Amino acid sequence: MQSFGFTTKQYYGAVSSEHISGNGLGWDRSGLSGTGGVMIHHPLADRKMIATYSVTPASSDYNSTSNNASGDYWRVNWIQTNVNPFRHGIPENASSGAPWINSQGRVIGVHRGGYTTCSNLTDDSWAGKFSSSWTGNGSSDARRRLNYWLDPAGTNPTTLDGRQIPLIVGATTICFGQSILYYVLNAPLGFSWDNNNNLLNLSSPNTNTTITVTPDNNLSNGSSAVYIKNSSGTIIATWYSWVGPPIISSISGPTYVQTGYYDRTYYSNFSGGQPSLYNTNDYEWLLNHSTINIFSYGHYANAFYFTESSYYVTVRAQNTCGWGSKANLIVYAYDSSRSLSYPNPTSDVLNVEVGQSSSSKSEGTSLTYDIRLYDGQGILLRQTSSKGGTVQFNLSNLPDGIYYLHIYDGVNSKPEIQQIMVEH
């Protein structure tokens, strides 16, 4: 007896929770193939194709053209699919594992292989029988049998019809004051609607194929959802929406930057979901309350800093309900010839990025920097040397107060002095 594998996947909760629906295929383990059917597959891992057969599949062994009533495989050859465009959707490499579906829409086997190519359209192909997988080809390990997974109650069904998966359809953005209608496709008997607490249900009874909801004006912007539950109260379909204008909670990007012709990228971070959830149709990025030197690309922007200063990067987004609130980020720009110390104030580690003096730039020399930290009485507390890059001083055990960072470049007699605040 030849062996072949199968894989099962169990879904928990709502299959259509991402605004996607579909059909669950049925199956037939009777050992009777019926006449005619299709295979849905991805030949050579390409786009989906449909291969069609019109014959009654023959029972055989794998790679055999002789019939065998006790064989573990179905054998067919393929015809042109009678759907425009009229093509042979023949299997090729990477088609293995695709279902063979009979004319009743039930899986009868899983494709293993064959000899069809684009220049040989009608040769034989083989699929492992669903009926053989039902008992795992006689496997002593119950987990290798389909009946272990598909018939846990032991009712021993011969066939199971396919099932359409429920799908909710409606708006993805709801503005305050609006009443929005949602409807469900493929709803099972005994279903009911439900919704989260920032929506008010305006419909009665709660078992029609439609529901009308409106935002609760006592609550603020946020994610919302309507649900379909089965007769047991389990959620089987979900539709997510956003109530009100979009909320950008924060901005991600560098906060200590060098001046010059270097663009820095900043990203908007949405509250409660991704940008697609908000149907966002516009963004406004500002640098110090102006569009100069900042260039918007939707949910991200590039900014340029030409002078030493502190800057405010600001963004807000718009959907059909209007403009949302602004998110801000403070950015510190410094001259690359000067050193940068951050965070300042600090309560723990002080980072010192040593700049390169103008004299060393012009001469092309490599300097060794002497970096010292003094208190207000001129007592030396920390000292290190560096040829450039970033050094760190741990200041966690220093009392709150003002300290002074001296940076000697070995060329100039006077150090670069910065005032450092320690605050715990």
Secondary structure, DSSP 8 states (H G I E B T S, - for coil): ------------S-TTTTS---EE-EEE-SS---S-EEEEE-GGG-S-EEEEE-S--EEE-TT--SB-TT-SEEEEE-B--SSSS-------TT-TT-EEEETTSEEEEEEEEE--BTTBTT-EEEEEEHHHHHTGGG-SSGGGSHHHHH-TT----SEE--EE--EEE--SEE-TT--EEEEEES--TT-EEEE-TTEEE--SSTTSSEEEEEE-TTS-SEEEEEEEE-TTS-EEEEEEEEESS--EEEEES-SEEE-EEEEEEEEEEESSS-GGGGT--EEEEEETTBSTTEEE-SSEEEEEE-SSEEEEEEEEEEETTEE---EEEEEEEE-TTS-EEESSSBSSEEEEEE---HHHHHHT----EEEEEE-TT--EEEEEEESSEEEEEE-TTS-SEEEEEEEE-SSSSS-EEEEEEE--
